[in-house]
Amino acid sequence: MNNIEKRLMEEKKRIDAITAPEELEDRLRSALNSTSPSRTKRITPMWKLAVIALFFIVVVGYQYNALAFYGKKLLGFDEVIHGTLKELNDQGMGQIVEKKVELEDGTDLIINGIMTDANQLVTYYTLTNPNGIVDDVGELFNPSRITSFLTNSHKESGSYVINEDHTEVKGTMSFEPVNPFSKKLTIHLWQNEQDNQVIEESISIPYNPNKAMQTEIKQSIKKTLQVDKGKITFKSIIATPTMTKIEGSLNVENFDRVNLALYGIELIANGVPIEITGSSAQSSLRGRTFDIRYDALPEKLTSLELVMKEFAGYQMLEERISLSSIDYKQMKLAGKEVWVKDVSTTSQGVEITIATDDDVMLDGVSLESKDKLIPLKTTVNENYISQEDGREMKERTLLFDTKIEPEYLVIEGMHYMKAYNNVINIPLD
């Protein structure tokens, strides 16, 4: 067998393993329909024509990548996506779907495409209705999960924009990743009927797992850090083209006492913090788990660190604050600013209005009067006030079930975002 025959045989084997894209078949079908009919009634099946066409493409130009037919940018989403997702879309990394269904109120829903990797599945969709679309798009299009082979992926986040006429919506919806062996995906969504009943509908779309983007880093971390009220364990990191995800578990008594405690954990790549895009925590019989989502890593990676810059902490105070002649009494407790702004007695009891830094939650609060302690009944009217320097403080009113004139405000301790500055080096091997 000479070199040419050997090369043709290798190409034939490679072509036999190629599945022709539907887009190519549509183009070939259109070309045949526009050609004068042949006298013979024998019609070659479309898949054979596609393989023949690909065969000649490969033989004539050996380096041509047949999978380039799949690459196509999803159009009309520039106002919805930005950053990494926009760059990937500009590169044609999404899978075109264009599945159209009509919703209960007559609105057309089009699943334009999807983008998948080991961290998430992102759907791109369009809603159109010449009669107008409601402002709360969630009432109209409310998907809950995606199912397929060994897959039950729940919705995680989403965003959308409405045009000026309120007749079209462009949006994206992120789900948990799907099984790589899936061939068809079913999107489950809730719809409101005219009698105010809620029903679950489903939309099935094709899925090509070969188009899923490859994982860049997947490795264990297995590092545990101690904090004031427990410990947090970082288990693994998965970096894909769409995002970077850190997963772990925690047993921290006051984790819920501080807002967005996980946002104090930074991922540093090449010495630069990667933008955090979200976090979540779940509780089960096995304990509490969490994940932190960051933007994608840079292409050329030289170093990677996980830095627990801040996290939920606790400080014992045992403070007794005099309530005589209160006039915007300002003080610092363990480095945190606290204002006692007003003390009054109402039909509900004694009310004390305070303001603190945003991350502060006071613990063991009570009133002291005539050597008697009255515990805090509830907290009401919480809101945020802006300071002249641009900082925001959290203002709320403490309500105590008593009519006795208070002498002291007693504070046993404080939950807050504490600086830890613990560093975990992640090897790149």
VEXPATOR-103939 format. One record per residue (C-alpha): residue number from 1; residue in one letter; x negated, y negated, z. Coordinates in nm, 3 decimals. Layout:
BEGIN
(r NUM; A; (X; Y; Z)),
...
//
This chain:
BEGIN
(r 1; M; (0.000; 0.000; 0.000)),
(r 2; N; (-0.154; -0.332; -0.108)),
(r 3; N; (-0.149; -0.652; 0.098)),
(r 4; I; (0.156; -0.797; -0.080)),
(r 5; E; (0.366; -0.484; -0.027)),
(r 6; K; (0.259; -0.467; 0.336)),
(r 7; R; (0.357; -0.830; 0.390)),
(r 8; L; (0.697; -0.780; 0.226)),
(r 9; M; (0.761; -0.476; 0.444)),
(r 10; E; (0.679; -0.674; 0.760)),
(r 11; E; (0.910; -0.953; 0.649)),
(r 12; K; (1.190; -0.706; 0.580)),
(r 13; K; (1.162; -0.570; 0.935)),
(r 14; R; (1.169; -0.921; 1.079)),
(r 15; I; (1.469; -1.022; 0.870)),
(r 16; D; (1.660; -0.711; 0.969)),
(r 17; A; (1.639; -0.834; 1.330)),
(r 18; I; (1.776; -1.181; 1.246)),
(r 19; T; (2.143; -1.267; 1.298)),
(r 20; A; (2.250; -1.530; 1.050)),
(r 21; P; (2.385; -1.852; 1.210)),
(r 22; E; (2.752; -1.926; 1.155)),
(r 23; E; (2.653; -2.268; 1.023)),
(r 24; L; (2.453; -2.108; 0.742)),
(r 25; E; (2.742; -1.880; 0.652)),
(r 26; D; (2.975; -2.181; 0.629)),
(r 27; R; (2.733; -2.356; 0.395)),
(r 28; L; (2.699; -2.051; 0.173)),
(r 29; R; (3.075; -2.001; 0.166)),
(r 30; S; (3.127; -2.365; 0.062)),
(r 31; A; (2.868; -2.328; -0.212)),
(r 32; L; (3.039; -2.014; -0.346)),
(r 33; N; (3.382; -2.177; -0.338)),
(r 34; S; (3.255; -2.465; -0.551)),
(r 35; T; (3.102; -2.228; -0.812)),
(r 36; S; (3.292; -2.093; -1.111)),
(r 37; P; (3.423; -1.744; -1.033)),
(r 38; S; (3.225; -1.448; -1.165)),
(r 39; R; (3.387; -1.198; -1.401)),
(r 40; T; (3.314; -0.908; -1.170)),
(r 41; K; (3.557; -0.846; -0.884)),
(r 42; R; (3.291; -0.704; -0.658)),
(r 43; I; (3.209; -0.949; -0.377)),
(r 44; T; (2.892; -0.921; -0.173)),
(r 45; P; (2.966; -0.960; 0.201)),
(r 46; M; (2.865; -1.302; 0.341)),
(r 47; W; (2.619; -1.160; 0.592)),
(r 48; K; (2.429; -0.988; 0.312)),
(r 49; L; (2.410; -1.313; 0.116)),
(r 50; A; (2.279; -1.488; 0.427)),
(r 51; V; (2.009; -1.224; 0.477)),
(r 52; I; (1.910; -1.241; 0.107)),
(r 53; A; (1.885; -1.620; 0.130)),
(r 54; L; (1.673; -1.597; 0.442)),
(r 55; F; (1.454; -1.332; 0.279)),
(r 56; F; (1.362; -1.564; -0.007)),
(r 57; I; (1.307; -1.854; 0.231)),
(r 58; V; (1.067; -1.648; 0.441)),
(r 59; V; (0.878; -1.492; 0.147)),
(r 60; V; (0.832; -1.822; -0.037)),
(r 61; G; (0.742; -2.019; 0.277)),
(r 62; Y; (0.602; -1.775; 0.530)),
(r 63; Q; (0.575; -2.026; 0.816)),
(r 64; Y; (0.940; -2.144; 0.797)),
(r 65; N; (1.130; -2.101; 1.124)),
(r 66; A; (1.476; -1.960; 1.048)),
(r 67; L; (1.601; -2.058; 1.394)),
(r 68; A; (1.568; -2.423; 1.294)),
(r 69; F; (1.922; -2.391; 1.157)),
(r 70; Y; (2.050; -2.391; 1.516)),
(r 71; G; (1.897; -2.725; 1.610)),
(r 72; K; (2.155; -3.006; 1.597)),
(r 73; K; (2.206; -3.314; 1.812)),
(r 74; L; (2.539; -3.356; 1.992)),
(r 75; L; (2.667; -3.692; 1.867)),
(r 76; G; (2.855; -3.963; 2.057)),
(r 77; F; (2.717; -3.896; 2.406)),
(r 78; D; (2.448; -4.164; 2.434)),
(r 79; E; (2.655; -4.363; 2.686)),
(r 80; V; (2.717; -4.059; 2.907)),
(r 81; I; (2.375; -3.897; 2.929)),
(r 82; H; (2.037; -4.052; 2.998)),
(r 83; G; (1.685; -3.955; 3.091)),
(r 84; T; (1.598; -3.588; 3.055)),
(r 85; L; (1.936; -3.472; 2.917)),
(r 86; K; (1.927; -3.744; 2.652)),
(r 87; E; (1.575; -3.647; 2.547)),
(r 88; L; (1.674; -3.279; 2.518)),
(r 89; N; (1.982; -3.369; 2.318)),
(r 90; D; (1.776; -3.589; 2.085)),
(r 91; Q; (1.557; -3.282; 2.026)),
(r 92; G; (1.864; -3.077; 1.927)),
(r 93; M; (1.837; -2.841; 2.223)),
(r 94; G; (2.213; -2.800; 2.271)),
(r 95; Q; (2.439; -2.533; 2.123)),
(r 96; I; (2.719; -2.661; 1.900)),
(r 97; V; (3.065; -2.528; 1.993)),
(r 98; E; (3.340; -2.766; 1.864)),
(r 99; K; (3.625; -2.565; 2.022)),
(r 100; K; (3.952; -2.763; 2.020)),
(r 101; V; (4.264; -2.705; 2.233)),
(r 102; E; (4.570; -2.913; 2.320)),
(r 103; L; (4.638; -2.990; 2.686)),
(r 104; E; (4.982; -3.005; 2.850)),
(r 105; D; (5.036; -3.378; 2.786)),
(r 106; G; (4.934; -3.357; 2.418)),
(r 107; T; (4.573; -3.468; 2.470)),
(r 108; D; (4.320; -3.289; 2.250)),
(r 109; L; (4.027; -3.136; 2.437)),
(r 110; I; (3.715; -3.055; 2.237)),
(r 111; I; (3.428; -2.860; 2.389)),
(r 112; N; (3.158; -3.013; 2.167)),
(r 113; G; (2.862; -2.814; 2.291)),
(r 114; I; (2.665; -2.670; 2.579)),
(r 115; M; (2.309; -2.683; 2.710)),
(r 116; T; (2.182; -2.398; 2.928)),
(r 117; D; (1.882; -2.283; 3.129)),
(r 118; A; (1.815; -2.090; 3.451)),
(r 119; N; (1.925; -2.385; 3.668)),
(r 120; Q; (2.252; -2.496; 3.515)),
(r 121; L; (2.495; -2.500; 3.224)),
(r 122; V; (2.599; -2.842; 3.096)),
(r 123; T; (2.915; -2.875; 2.887)),
(r 124; Y; (2.977; -3.170; 2.655)),
(r 125; Y; (3.342; -3.251; 2.593)),
(r 126; T; (3.573; -3.505; 2.428)),
(r 127; L; (3.933; -3.596; 2.518)),
(r 128; T; (4.142; -3.784; 2.259)),
(r 129; N; (4.501; -3.907; 2.270)),
(r 130; P; (4.631; -4.194; 2.054)),
(r 131; N; (4.903; -4.257; 2.316)),
(r 132; G; (4.645; -4.321; 2.586)),
(r 133; I; (4.456; -4.130; 2.855)),
(r 134; V; (4.506; -4.166; 3.231)),
(r 135; D; (4.237; -4.348; 3.427)),
(r 136; D; (4.177; -4.049; 3.655)),
(r 137; V; (4.037; -3.804; 3.402)),
(r 138; G; (4.010; -3.543; 3.678)),
(r 139; E; (4.389; -3.510; 3.676)),
(r 140; L; (4.379; -3.432; 3.305)),
(r 141; F; (4.067; -3.217; 3.267)),
(r 142; N; (3.974; -3.034; 3.585)),
(r 143; P; (3.761; -2.724; 3.517)),
(r 144; S; (3.678; -2.513; 3.820)),
(r 145; R; (3.442; -2.241; 3.696)),
(r 146; I; (3.301; -2.046; 3.405)),
(r 147; T; (3.321; -1.667; 3.388)),
(r 148; S; (3.154; -1.415; 3.160)),
(r 149; F; (2.952; -1.094; 3.193)),
(r 150; L; (2.840; -1.075; 3.559)),
(r 151; T; (2.906; -1.449; 3.586)),
(r 152; N; (3.127; -1.665; 3.805)),
(r 153; S; (2.970; -2.012; 3.783)),
(r 154; H; (3.135; -2.295; 3.974)),
(r 155; K; (3.146; -2.661; 3.878)),
(r 156; E; (2.879; -2.878; 4.039)),
(r 157; S; (2.902; -3.231; 3.898)),
(r 158; G; (3.019; -3.439; 3.606)),
(r 159; S; (3.035; -3.784; 3.446)),
(r 160; Y; (3.234; -3.952; 3.169)),
(r 161; V; (3.310; -4.281; 2.995)),
(r 162; I; (3.643; -4.408; 2.856)),
(r 163; N; (3.664; -4.631; 2.549)),
(r 164; E; (3.825; -4.975; 2.566)),
(r 165; D; (4.154; -4.853; 2.417)),
(r 166; H; (4.176; -4.568; 2.670)),
(r 167; T; (4.229; -4.323; 2.385)),
(r 168; E; (3.901; -4.131; 2.402)),
(r 169; V; (3.679; -3.989; 2.675)),
(r 170; K; (3.327; -3.857; 2.634)),
(r 171; G; (3.195; -3.656; 2.926)),
(r 172; T; (2.964; -3.388; 3.061)),
(r 173; M; (3.025; -3.124; 3.327)),
(r 174; S; (2.755; -2.923; 3.503)),
(r 175; F; (2.808; -2.565; 3.623)),
(r 176; E; (2.595; -2.305; 3.796)),
(r 177; P; (2.383; -2.102; 3.549)),
(r 178; V; (2.538; -1.813; 3.357)),
(r 179; N; (2.414; -1.458; 3.304)),
(r 180; P; (2.158; -1.439; 3.019)),
(r 181; F; (2.336; -1.133; 2.873)),
(r 182; S; (2.664; -1.319; 2.820)),
(r 183; K; (2.800; -1.345; 2.466)),
(r 184; K; (3.123; -1.532; 2.540)),
(r 185; L; (3.203; -1.786; 2.811)),
(r 186; T; (3.549; -1.857; 2.956)),
(r 187; I; (3.612; -2.202; 3.103)),
(r 188; H; (3.887; -2.202; 3.368)),
(r 189; L; (4.069; -2.533; 3.423)),
(r 190; W; (4.366; -2.658; 3.621)),
(r 191; Q; (4.646; -2.846; 3.445)),
(r 192; N; (4.942; -3.043; 3.583)),
(r 193; E; (5.278; -2.958; 3.427)),
(r 194; Q; (5.568; -3.204; 3.400)),
(r 195; D; (5.741; -3.050; 3.704)),
(r 196; N; (5.427; -3.122; 3.911)),
(r 197; Q; (5.332; -2.755; 3.912)),
(r 198; V; (4.961; -2.676; 3.875)),
(r 199; I; (4.864; -2.391; 3.645)),
(r 200; E; (4.529; -2.240; 3.552)),
(r 201; E; (4.440; -2.221; 3.183)),
(r 202; S; (4.130; -2.080; 3.017)),
(r 203; I; (3.926; -2.158; 2.707)),
(r 204; S; (3.683; -1.906; 2.558)),
(r 205; I; (3.379; -2.024; 2.366)),
(r 206; P; (3.090; -1.836; 2.201)),
(r 207; Y; (2.752; -1.830; 2.370)),
(r 208; N; (2.410; -1.755; 2.227)),
(r 209; P; (2.172; -1.666; 2.513)),
(r 210; N; (1.878; -1.692; 2.275)),
(r 211; K; (1.939; -2.067; 2.269)),
(r 212; A; (1.896; -2.103; 2.645)),
(r 213; M; (1.589; -2.308; 2.732)),
(r 214; Q; (1.299; -2.126; 2.893)),
(r 215; T; (1.203; -2.152; 3.261)),
(r 216; E; (0.877; -2.338; 3.316)),
(r 217; I; (0.807; -2.252; 3.682)),
(r 218; K; (0.969; -1.987; 3.902)),
(r 219; Q; (0.792; -1.893; 4.221)),
(r 220; S; (0.827; -1.847; 4.594)),
(r 221; I; (0.737; -2.113; 4.849)),
(r 222; K; (0.819; -1.937; 5.179)),
(r 223; K; (0.721; -2.222; 5.412)),
(r 224; T; (0.902; -2.309; 5.736)),
(r 225; L; (0.884; -2.649; 5.906)),
(r 226; Q; (0.993; -2.732; 6.261)),
(r 227; V; (1.215; -3.034; 6.327)),
(r 228; D; (1.361; -3.181; 6.646)),
(r 229; K; (1.672; -2.966; 6.649)),
(r 230; G; (1.565; -2.651; 6.465)),
(r 231; K; (1.377; -2.543; 6.155)),
(r 232; I; (1.403; -2.562; 5.777)),
(r 233; T; (1.265; -2.300; 5.535)),
(r 234; F; (1.177; -2.371; 5.172)),
(r 235; K; (1.215; -2.044; 4.982)),
(r 236; S; (1.163; -2.105; 4.610)),
(r 237; I; (1.130; -2.348; 4.321)),
(r 238; I; (1.275; -2.309; 3.971)),
(r 239; A; (1.171; -2.570; 3.714)),
(r 240; T; (1.352; -2.576; 3.379)),
(r 241; P; (1.379; -2.834; 3.099)),
(r 242; T; (1.698; -2.986; 3.249)),
(r 243; M; (1.607; -3.000; 3.619)),
(r 244; T; (1.394; -2.873; 3.905)),
(r 245; K; (1.565; -2.694; 4.194)),
(r 246; I; (1.435; -2.621; 4.543)),
(r 247; E; (1.627; -2.359; 4.740)),
(r 248; G; (1.602; -2.267; 5.106)),
(r 249; S; (1.775; -2.213; 5.438)),
(r 250; L; (1.803; -2.414; 5.756)),
(r 251; N; (1.903; -2.378; 6.119)),
(r 252; V; (1.920; -2.738; 6.238)),
(r 253; E; (2.167; -2.826; 6.510)),
(r 254; N; (2.221; -3.190; 6.407)),
(r 255; F; (2.192; -3.152; 6.028)),
(r 256; D; (2.548; -3.285; 5.975)),
(r 257; R; (2.497; -3.580; 6.209)),
(r 258; V; (2.282; -3.767; 5.958)),
(r 259; N; (2.402; -3.855; 5.609)),
(r 260; L; (2.203; -3.714; 5.316)),
(r 261; A; (1.933; -3.563; 5.534)),
(r 262; L; (1.796; -3.364; 5.238)),
(r 263; Y; (1.729; -3.687; 5.046)),
(r 264; G; (1.429; -3.748; 5.269)),
(r 265; I; (1.249; -3.453; 5.104)),
(r 266; E; (1.038; -3.560; 4.806)),
(r 267; L; (0.896; -3.358; 4.518)),
(r 268; I; (0.565; -3.509; 4.407)),
(r 269; A; (0.427; -3.419; 4.063)),
(r 270; N; (0.089; -3.554; 3.955)),
(r 271; G; (0.106; -3.791; 4.252)),
(r 272; V; (0.440; -3.942; 4.146)),
(r 273; P; (0.780; -3.873; 4.313)),
(r 274; I; (1.033; -3.696; 4.090)),
(r 275; E; (1.381; -3.849; 4.099)),
(r 276; I; (1.625; -3.660; 4.321)),
(r 277; T; (1.957; -3.601; 4.145)),
(r 278; G; (2.161; -3.416; 4.408)),
(r 279; S; (2.174; -3.172; 4.696)),
(r 280; S; (2.416; -2.933; 4.861)),
(r 281; A; (2.443; -2.707; 5.166)),
(r 282; Q; (2.661; -2.401; 5.221)),
(r 283; S; (2.745; -2.204; 5.535)),
(r 284; S; (2.817; -1.832; 5.552)),
(r 285; L; (2.792; -1.542; 5.794)),
(r 286; R; (2.424; -1.515; 5.702)),
(r 287; G; (2.355; -1.876; 5.798)),
(r 288; R; (2.323; -2.204; 5.614)),
(r 289; T; (2.150; -2.238; 5.277)),
(r 290; F; (2.070; -2.547; 5.075)),
(r 291; D; (1.941; -2.663; 4.740)),
(r 292; I; (1.785; -2.990; 4.631)),
(r 293; R; (1.795; -3.090; 4.264)),
(r 294; Y; (1.533; -3.311; 4.104)),
(r 295; D; (1.469; -3.431; 3.750)),
(r 296; A; (1.254; -3.221; 3.515)),
(r 297; L; (0.880; -3.200; 3.575)),
(r 298; P; (0.630; -3.370; 3.342)),
(r 299; E; (0.497; -3.159; 3.056)),
(r 300; K; (0.134; -3.181; 3.165)),
(r 301; L; (0.138; -3.080; 3.531)),
(r 302; T; (-0.179; -3.107; 3.738)),
(r 303; S; (-0.044; -3.105; 4.095)),
(r 304; L; (0.285; -3.034; 4.272)),
(r 305; E; (0.376; -3.105; 4.634)),
(r 306; L; (0.689; -3.090; 4.847)),
(r 307; V; (0.685; -3.367; 5.110)),
(r 308; M; (0.932; -3.380; 5.397)),
(r 309; K; (0.894; -3.753; 5.438)),
(r 310; E; (1.207; -3.786; 5.656)),
(r 311; F; (1.466; -3.551; 5.796)),
(r 312; A; (1.730; -3.533; 6.068)),
(r 313; G; (1.572; -3.609; 6.407)),
(r 314; Y; (1.683; -3.673; 6.762)),
(r 315; Q; (1.563; -3.916; 7.028)),
(r 316; M; (1.656; -3.908; 7.396)),
(r 317; L; (1.741; -4.263; 7.514)),
(r 318; E; (1.924; -4.269; 7.852)),
(r 319; E; (2.004; -4.637; 7.790)),
(r 320; R; (2.233; -4.852; 8.008)),
(r 321; I; (2.327; -5.167; 7.818)),
(r 322; S; (2.481; -5.446; 8.024)),
(r 323; L; (2.815; -5.567; 7.883)),
(r 324; S; (2.828; -5.894; 8.074)),
(r 325; S; (2.845; -6.205; 7.855)),
(r 326; I; (2.817; -6.020; 7.524)),
(r 327; D; (2.727; -6.252; 7.238)),
(r 328; Y; (2.581; -6.052; 6.950)),
(r 329; K; (2.344; -5.866; 7.179)),
(r 330; Q; (2.067; -5.731; 6.954)),
(r 331; M; (1.813; -5.469; 7.057)),
(r 332; K; (1.592; -5.189; 6.928)),
(r 333; L; (1.632; -4.832; 7.043)),
(r 334; A; (1.347; -4.600; 6.941)),
(r 335; G; (1.263; -4.839; 6.659)),
(r 336; K; (1.621; -4.856; 6.531)),
(r 337; E; (1.826; -5.175; 6.535)),
(r 338; V; (2.148; -5.178; 6.742)),
(r 339; W; (2.389; -5.469; 6.787)),
(r 340; V; (2.668; -5.488; 7.046)),
(r 341; K; (2.895; -5.743; 6.878)),
(r 342; D; (3.218; -5.752; 7.075)),
(r 343; V; (3.388; -5.611; 7.385)),
(r 344; S; (3.765; -5.639; 7.431)),
(r 345; T; (4.056; -5.475; 7.611)),
(r 346; T; (4.364; -5.390; 7.406)),
(r 347; S; (4.677; -5.178; 7.446)),
(r 348; Q; (4.465; -4.884; 7.320)),
(r 349; G; (4.197; -4.930; 7.584)),
(r 350; V; (3.849; -5.084; 7.586)),
(r 351; E; (3.705; -5.145; 7.239)),
(r 352; I; (3.336; -5.211; 7.174)),
(r 353; T; (3.223; -5.312; 6.826)),
(r 354; I; (2.865; -5.215; 6.741)),
(r 355; A; (2.642; -5.216; 6.433)),
(r 356; T; (2.339; -4.993; 6.372)),
(r 357; D; (2.105; -4.894; 6.095)),
(r 358; D; (2.284; -4.678; 5.839)),
(r 359; D; (2.123; -4.349; 5.943)),
(r 360; V; (2.195; -4.384; 6.316)),
(r 361; M; (2.458; -4.184; 6.507)),
(r 362; L; (2.473; -4.240; 6.880)),
(r 363; D; (2.509; -3.938; 7.110)),
(r 364; G; (2.658; -3.902; 7.458)),
(r 365; V; (2.825; -4.245; 7.457)),
(r 366; S; (3.030; -4.353; 7.761)),
(r 367; L; (3.130; -4.656; 7.967)),
(r 368; E; (3.011; -4.710; 8.320)),
(r 369; S; (3.228; -4.908; 8.560)),
(r 370; K; (3.220; -4.899; 8.939)),
(r 371; D; (2.996; -4.592; 8.930)),
(r 372; K; (3.248; -4.409; 8.712)),
(r 373; L; (3.176; -4.279; 8.360)),
(r 374; I; (3.450; -4.296; 8.095)),
(r 375; P; (3.367; -4.082; 7.788)),
(r 376; L; (3.413; -4.205; 7.433)),
(r 377; K; (3.762; -4.125; 7.300)),
(r 378; T; (3.708; -4.192; 6.928)),
(r 379; T; (3.538; -4.413; 6.671)),
(r 380; V; (3.745; -4.629; 6.432)),
(r 381; N; (3.710; -4.888; 6.154)),
(r 382; E; (3.371; -4.781; 6.023)),
(r 383; N; (3.240; -4.998; 5.737)),
(r 384; Y; (2.916; -5.139; 5.600)),
(r 385; I; (2.802; -5.499; 5.629)),
(r 386; S; (2.522; -5.661; 5.429)),
(r 387; Q; (2.250; -5.858; 5.602)),
(r 388; E; (2.075; -6.166; 5.469)),
(r 389; D; (1.766; -5.960; 5.392)),
(r 390; G; (1.970; -5.719; 5.175)),
(r 391; R; (1.987; -5.437; 5.430)),
(r 392; E; (2.316; -5.267; 5.501)),
(r 393; M; (2.422; -5.189; 5.856)),
(r 394; K; (2.695; -4.952; 5.969)),
(r 395; E; (2.959; -5.125; 6.181)),
(r 396; R; (3.226; -4.939; 6.382)),
(r 397; T; (3.443; -4.975; 6.690)),
(r 398; L; (3.409; -4.743; 6.991)),
(r 399; L; (3.738; -4.677; 7.171)),
(r 400; F; (3.752; -4.577; 7.541)),
(r 401; D; (4.072; -4.468; 7.716)),
(r 402; T; (4.055; -4.706; 8.012)),
(r 403; K; (4.172; -5.050; 8.122)),
(r 404; I; (3.893; -5.095; 8.375)),
(r 405; E; (3.654; -5.376; 8.291)),
(r 406; P; (3.330; -5.210; 8.174)),
(r 407; E; (2.990; -5.294; 8.320)),
(r 408; Y; (2.753; -5.085; 8.107)),
(r 409; L; (2.748; -4.900; 7.778)),
(r 410; V; (2.564; -4.572; 7.834)),
(r 411; I; (2.387; -4.398; 7.544)),
(r 412; E; (2.220; -4.063; 7.610)),
(r 413; G; (2.054; -4.016; 7.272)),
(r 414; M; (2.046; -4.087; 6.901)),
(r 415; H; (2.052; -3.884; 6.578)),
(r 416; Y; (1.864; -4.052; 6.295)),
(r 417; M; (1.637; -4.001; 5.994)),
(r 418; K; (1.300; -3.938; 6.152)),
(r 419; A; (0.964; -3.963; 5.976)),
(r 420; Y; (0.789; -3.623; 5.964)),
(r 421; N; (0.555; -3.654; 5.662)),
(r 422; N; (0.492; -3.280; 5.634)),
(r 423; V; (0.329; -3.169; 5.305)),
(r 424; I; (0.363; -2.833; 5.128)),
(r 425; N; (0.129; -2.772; 4.834)),
(r 426; I; (0.287; -2.568; 4.555)),
(r 427; P; (0.028; -2.374; 4.352)),
(r 428; L; (0.051; -2.396; 3.973)),
(r 429; D; (-0.104; -2.056; 3.898)),
//
